[in-house]
Amino acid sequence: MATTGTGSNAARDLGQKWKVSPSVRIEPGTTFTIAEIEGPGAIQQIWMTPTGMWRQSIIRFYWDGEETPSVECPVGDFFACGWGKYAHVNSLPVCVNPGSAFNCYWEMPFRKSCRITMTNISADAIGLYYQVNYTLTDVPEDAAYFHAQFRRTNPLPYKDDYLILDGVKGQGHFVGVYMAWGVNNNGWWGEGEIKFFMDGDGEFPTICGTGTEDYFCGSYDFDVKGKTQFGVDTLEYQEFSTAYAGLPQVLRGDGHYQVQQRFGMYRWHIMDPIRFESDLKVTIQALGWRSGGRYLPLQDDIASVAFWYQAEPHTPFPALPDRDYLEII
């Protein structure tokens, strides 16, 4: 049991066994090992409360001694809070509870070992409270490994599709995506189609969606109609969080310093996994709707985390953006 730690001053009159080290302090530019487990086994639940800038706290998972991580994400985006602000998320694999309690229930099997790290790339020290729950058990031969990859493009080049995932080789299934979408324009922004290119697809995808809000299991711009006290019709974005899909965060702006609207959305393909045999690429369009009934490609600030399972080895991920590019402005 600890005799020193972040709680040693508070426990000074009680001593050992009295919450002397409830958390860890991670200095700028350093990496802390959250878990190091010998298998076979599976991660079953993770709880953590990180302080500091969530976009600049990078969580990584390594399976069976691999050199490149199978999970590499800013911790906030991994837990569906990409804008550095708390949002209540009440889904099956990810829950975010008051006040900033991150919970993950993705099952993550490993055969030899598991290592989880947190790297602080910010200029200030961060604090981390955490717990990793796992089981040591036999892992079926056909069990795939959990993967998660972060990407961001700001701004998206005109007429370019936003790339959620690319370069995946091998057999597996796609189980979901979280997106932090910052709108740089007026008007409705979510007309874009999501597309899944798999197993040798060329110009056209195997799966093509009908619109951004449709893919995230909403409809009609996520709007709800209301009336003011004077009977004037209004339209408002409506947050929602369900087992498999949600729009848990709408940052409407304050009209002063924070003027842009920002959205956080997730879609989990748990009951409808997207299975691939050899390769996978996932894109979504940033497409707006303008008066006169016409579409307009947008140049928005978009970030995402793609979640999938696949047989190892995986293709190494693109380099994570640097600290300045990751910063939320």
Backbone torsions as a table, in degrees:
resi	resn	phi	psi	omega
1	MET	NA	146.9	-173.4
2	ALA	-68.2	146.3	172.5
3	THR	-114.8	-13.3	174.5
4	THR	-134.2	157.4	179.1
5	GLY	159.9	-173.3	-174.9
6	THR	-68.9	-15.5	178.5
7	GLY	-107.7	10.6	-173.8
8	SER	-64.5	-33.3	179.0
9	ASN	-70.3	-43.0	179.6
10	ALA	-65.3	-29.7	-178.9
11	ALA	-98.5	17.5	-173.0
12	ARG	-62.4	-28.7	-179.9
13	ASP	-89.7	-6.4	-175.9
14	LEU	-110.1	-36.1	175.7
15	GLY	83.9	-162.7	-175.0
16	GLN	-57.5	145.4	-179.2
17	LYS	81.3	5.3	-177.6
18	TRP	-120.9	62.7	172.3
19	LYS	56.7	46.9	-179.4
20	VAL	-73.9	-33.4	-175.7
21	SER	-134.9	71.3	-178.1
22	PRO	-79.2	-11.6	-177.1
23	SER	-150.5	176.5	177.0
24	VAL	-125.5	155.3	176.1
25	ARG	-109.8	125.4	-178.7
26	ILE	-112.2	115.5	-176.0
27	GLU	-74.3	158.3	178.5
28	PRO	-56.1	136.0	176.4
29	GLY	75.8	11.8	-178.7
30	THR	-116.9	161.2	179.8
31	THR	-119.8	133.2	177.8
32	PHE	-112.2	135.1	177.3
33	THR	-87.1	113.2	-178.8
34	ILE	-76.5	-41.2	-177.5
35	ALA	-149.4	144.4	173.7
36	GLU	-143.6	109.4	-168.4
37	ILE	-128.0	136.4	173.3
38	GLU	-92.6	133.8	-175.3
39	GLY	-99.7	-169.9	9.5
40	PRO	-79.7	154.4	-179.9
41	GLY	-179.0	-163.8	-179.2
42	ALA	-156.8	135.3	169.3
43	ILE	-71.1	133.1	-178.5
44	GLN	-115.4	-27.4	178.8
45	GLN	-160.3	142.7	175.6
46	ILE	-130.0	131.7	171.2
47	TRP	-121.5	137.3	174.3
48	MET	-157.0	157.6	174.6
49	THR	-134.2	94.6	177.7
50	PRO	-88.9	139.9	173.4
51	THR	-99.7	174.3	179.9
52	GLY	85.3	-158.6	-175.5
53	MET	-88.0	112.5	-175.4
54	TRP	-65.4	-29.0	178.8
55	ARG	-72.7	-17.7	-177.7
56	GLN	-113.2	20.1	170.8
57	SER	-116.0	110.1	-169.7
58	ILE	-102.7	120.3	177.8
59	ILE	-99.6	137.3	-179.2
60	ARG	-134.7	145.2	176.7
61	PHE	-123.2	135.5	177.8
62	TYR	-124.7	127.8	179.5
63	TRP	-105.5	134.7	169.2
64	ASP	55.7	39.4	174.4
65	GLY	76.5	14.1	-178.2
66	GLU	-65.2	152.6	-177.5
67	GLU	-86.0	-31.9	177.7
68	THR	-106.9	140.2	-172.8
69	PRO	-71.2	151.1	172.3
70	SER	-89.7	-17.8	174.3
71	VAL	-130.5	128.8	177.0
72	GLU	-149.4	105.1	-174.4
73	CYS	-151.5	149.8	161.9
74	PRO	-58.9	139.0	-170.1
75	VAL	-64.4	-34.4	178.9
76	GLY	-63.8	-45.3	179.6
77	ASP	-65.2	-37.4	179.3
78	PHE	-59.6	-34.2	-180.0
79	PHE	-102.7	26.8	171.3
80	ALA	63.3	32.8	172.9
81	CYS	-131.7	73.6	-169.2
82	GLY	-80.3	-14.1	-174.4
83	TRP	-98.9	14.3	176.4
84	GLY	72.9	13.4	179.4
85	LYS	-130.6	145.7	-177.7
86	TYR	-62.7	137.5	168.6
87	ALA	-139.9	137.0	178.9
88	HIS	-74.7	117.9	178.9
89	VAL	-115.2	125.4	-176.1
90	ASN	-127.3	67.3	-179.4
91	SER	-114.3	174.6	-176.1
92	LEU	-68.3	-50.5	-177.7
93	PRO	-91.4	-16.4	-178.9
94	VAL	-135.3	128.5	174.7
95	CYS	-129.0	136.0	173.3
96	VAL	-123.5	116.6	-172.3
97	ASN	-114.8	158.7	178.3
98	PRO	-57.6	144.0	-18.9
99	GLY	-107.4	98.2	-179.2
100	SER	79.0	43.0	175.1
101	ALA	-92.0	107.5	-177.3
102	PHE	-87.7	127.5	179.0
103	ASN	-130.6	137.1	-179.1
104	CYS	-131.4	132.8	-179.7
105	TYR	-121.7	15.4	173.4
106	TRP	-61.1	132.2	174.9
107	GLU	-78.7	132.4	-174.3
108	MET	-132.3	90.4	-179.4
109	PRO	-76.9	151.9	173.0
110	PHE	-146.5	151.4	-174.3
111	ARG	-102.1	-34.6	-178.1
112	LYS	-113.4	-47.0	-175.5
113	SER	-161.5	162.5	175.1
114	CYS	-137.1	135.7	173.9
115	ARG	-134.6	129.8	179.5
116	ILE	-122.5	131.2	-178.7
117	THR	-129.5	159.8	171.9
118	MET	-130.0	125.5	179.1
119	THR	-111.2	130.9	178.0
120	ASN	-97.1	107.4	179.5
121	ILE	-100.7	7.5	178.6
122	SER	-83.2	177.9	-179.3
123	ALA	-89.8	-4.1	-177.2
124	ASP	-124.9	154.6	175.8
125	ALA	-66.4	149.3	176.7
126	ILE	-121.7	156.7	173.6
127	GLY	-108.6	147.2	-178.7
128	LEU	-140.1	121.0	168.4
129	TYR	-102.0	136.8	-174.4
130	TYR	-159.8	159.1	171.1
131	GLN	-152.4	134.6	178.1
132	VAL	-117.4	119.4	179.0
133	ASN	-104.8	132.1	-175.5
134	TYR	-147.6	165.1	174.5
135	THR	-122.5	142.7	170.4
136	LEU	-97.1	116.4	-172.2
137	THR	-160.5	164.8	174.3
138	ASP	-66.6	142.4	179.2
139	VAL	-111.0	125.7	-179.9
140	PRO	-56.8	148.9	-178.3
141	GLU	-60.1	-31.5	-176.8
142	ASP	-94.1	9.5	178.5
143	ALA	-73.5	130.6	-179.5
144	ALA	-93.9	165.4	-177.6
145	TYR	-95.7	144.3	179.6
146	PHE	-77.1	137.8	178.0
147	HIS	-135.9	149.3	174.4
148	ALA	-150.2	133.1	-175.6
149	GLN	-133.9	132.9	179.6
150	PHE	-96.8	143.1	171.4
151	ARG	-142.4	153.6	173.5
152	ARG	-147.9	139.9	173.0
153	THR	-133.1	121.7	-177.8
154	ASN	-146.5	110.6	-6.0
155	PRO	-86.6	160.3	175.5
156	LEU	-69.4	127.1	178.8
157	PRO	-58.5	147.4	-177.0
158	TYR	-57.1	128.7	179.1
159	LYS	69.3	8.1	173.1
160	ASP	-85.3	142.3	169.4
161	ASP	-77.7	143.2	175.1
162	TYR	-77.1	132.8	-176.5
163	LEU	-95.3	109.4	177.5
164	ILE	-79.9	-41.9	-176.3
165	LEU	-157.1	141.0	177.9
166	ASP	-156.9	162.0	175.8
167	GLY	79.2	9.9	178.5
168	VAL	-78.2	124.6	179.3
169	LYS	-123.5	138.9	179.8
170	GLY	115.1	-167.6	-175.8
171	GLN	-103.9	139.4	178.6
172	GLY	177.9	-164.8	175.3
173	HIS	-147.2	139.4	-179.8
174	PHE	-84.9	129.6	-174.3
175	VAL	-119.1	3.0	173.2
176	GLY	154.6	175.0	-179.6
177	VAL	-150.6	143.2	166.8
178	TYR	-112.7	139.5	179.2
179	MET	-130.7	133.6	170.8
180	ALA	-107.4	109.8	-169.4
181	TRP	-115.5	114.6	176.8
182	GLY	-103.2	122.6	-173.6
183	VAL	-92.4	124.9	-179.1
184	ASN	-101.4	13.8	-175.0
185	ASN	-138.0	164.5	169.4
186	ASN	-82.5	161.3	175.1
187	GLY	90.4	-178.1	-178.3
188	TRP	-77.9	136.0	-167.6
189	TRP	-115.8	-2.6	-166.6
190	GLY	-112.8	42.6	178.4
191	GLU	-87.7	-5.5	-170.5
192	GLY	-68.5	148.7	177.9
193	GLU	-91.2	137.1	169.2
194	ILE	-89.6	143.7	-175.2
195	LYS	-136.8	134.1	177.3
196	PHE	-112.9	109.3	175.9
197	PHE	-97.7	123.5	-175.8
198	MET	-145.4	152.0	170.4
199	ASP	52.9	49.4	173.8
200	GLY	90.7	9.5	177.2
201	ASP	-56.2	145.3	177.5
202	GLY	-101.9	-114.6	-176.5
203	GLU	-68.0	-31.7	-173.8
204	PHE	-114.9	142.2	-174.8
205	PRO	-85.8	161.5	173.3
206	THR	-69.3	-38.6	-179.3
207	ILE	-124.0	130.9	178.3
208	CYS	-134.8	127.3	-178.7
209	GLY	-85.8	179.3	-175.4
210	THR	-108.7	-8.1	-179.6
211	GLY	166.5	158.0	-174.6
212	THR	-62.5	-50.5	-178.5
213	GLU	-67.7	-27.7	176.8
214	ASP	-66.0	-43.2	179.5
215	TYR	-61.6	-37.5	179.4
216	PHE	-87.1	19.9	170.4
217	CYS	66.8	26.7	169.2
218	GLY	-108.0	-165.9	175.4
219	SER	-160.9	161.7	175.4
220	TYR	45.1	57.6	171.1
221	ASP	66.9	19.3	-175.3
222	PHE	57.9	24.5	-173.6
223	ASP	-90.4	149.3	165.9
224	VAL	-126.2	142.2	-179.7
225	LYS	-91.3	145.7	176.7
226	GLY	-149.3	-179.6	177.4
227	LYS	-133.6	141.8	174.7
228	THR	-76.0	178.0	178.7
229	GLN	-65.9	-14.8	177.7
230	PHE	-97.9	6.4	177.7
231	GLY	82.0	13.1	179.6
232	VAL	-81.7	133.2	178.3
233	ASP	-67.5	138.4	177.9
234	THR	-131.8	159.9	172.8
235	LEU	-127.2	135.1	179.9
236	GLU	-137.9	140.3	168.5
237	TYR	-63.4	139.4	-178.5
238	GLN	-116.1	114.9	175.1
239	GLU	-67.1	148.1	173.2
240	PHE	-155.3	153.6	179.0
241	SER	-146.2	115.0	-177.3
242	THR	-125.8	-179.6	-174.2
243	ALA	-57.4	-39.1	-171.2
244	TYR	-120.1	-10.9	-178.1
245	ALA	-156.7	152.7	179.1
246	GLY	-172.2	160.5	168.1
247	LEU	-122.9	74.5	-172.4
248	PRO	-76.2	-14.0	-174.9
249	GLN	-134.6	124.6	171.2
250	VAL	-129.3	111.8	176.9
251	LEU	-99.5	106.2	-170.0
252	ARG	-84.3	-11.6	-178.0
253	GLY	87.0	153.8	-177.6
254	ASP	-103.9	1.2	179.3
255	GLY	75.5	4.5	-178.1
256	HIS	-123.7	-87.6	177.4
257	TYR	-88.9	-37.3	-179.3
258	GLN	-103.0	92.5	-169.8
259	VAL	-104.5	-16.9	-175.4
260	GLN	-91.2	146.0	175.6
261	GLN	-84.0	138.7	-178.6
262	ARG	-134.9	146.3	-172.2
263	PHE	-134.1	144.8	172.7
264	GLY	-122.1	126.8	-173.7
265	MET	-136.9	149.4	174.1
266	TYR	-139.1	152.6	173.0
267	ARG	-142.3	118.5	179.9
268	TRP	-105.2	122.0	178.6
269	HIS	-92.3	63.9	-179.6
270	ILE	-85.4	-45.9	177.5
271	MET	-84.8	-13.6	-179.0
272	ASP	-136.4	60.6	-178.6
273	PRO	-61.1	145.0	177.5
274	ILE	-93.2	104.6	-172.8
275	ARG	-93.5	138.7	179.1
276	PHE	-133.8	152.4	-176.2
277	GLU	-102.4	-32.6	-173.8
278	SER	-134.2	-30.9	-176.8
279	ASP	-162.6	160.8	-178.6
280	LEU	-151.5	138.1	172.6
281	LYS	-140.2	136.2	-177.9
282	VAL	-129.1	128.6	178.5
283	THR	-131.8	161.4	172.0
284	ILE	-143.6	143.8	179.8
285	GLN	-87.8	143.9	167.8
286	ALA	-97.9	102.3	-171.0
287	LEU	-134.1	126.1	-179.1
288	GLY	-103.0	167.7	177.7
289	TRP	-117.9	129.6	-177.8
290	ARG	-120.3	161.0	178.7
291	SER	-57.8	147.3	-175.0
292	GLY	90.8	0.2	174.8
293	GLY	72.2	50.6	177.5
294	ARG	-135.4	153.0	178.0
295	TYR	-88.5	152.5	176.7
296	LEU	-143.3	121.1	175.7
297	PRO	-61.5	140.3	-175.4
298	LEU	-110.8	158.6	178.7
299	GLN	-119.7	69.4	-172.8
300	ASP	-93.2	170.0	174.6
301	ASP	-93.7	109.3	-173.3
302	ILE	-127.7	132.0	173.4
303	ALA	-129.3	155.9	-177.7
304	SER	-154.1	158.0	166.9
305	VAL	-125.7	121.5	174.9
306	ALA	-95.1	138.4	-179.1
307	PHE	-120.4	128.8	178.1
308	TRP	-156.1	163.9	173.5
309	TYR	-114.9	142.3	175.4
310	GLN	-157.1	162.3	172.8
311	ALA	-73.2	141.0	175.7
312	GLU	-81.9	158.1	4.4
313	PRO	-81.4	153.4	175.8
314	HIS	-98.3	160.2	175.0
315	THR	-73.0	133.3	178.4
316	PRO	-54.4	142.8	-177.8
317	PHE	-74.7	156.0	169.1
318	PRO	-60.3	154.7	179.9
319	ALA	-60.3	136.5	177.0
320	LEU	-65.7	140.0	177.5
321	PRO	-58.2	155.0	-179.0
322	ASP	-74.0	175.2	-172.8
323	ARG	-58.8	-44.9	-177.0
324	ASP	-65.0	-38.7	-179.1
325	TYR	-71.0	-30.7	179.1
326	LEU	-74.9	-23.7	-173.7
327	GLU	-61.1	139.2	177.8
328	ILE	-88.9	120.9	-179.2
329	ILE	-112.4	NA	NA
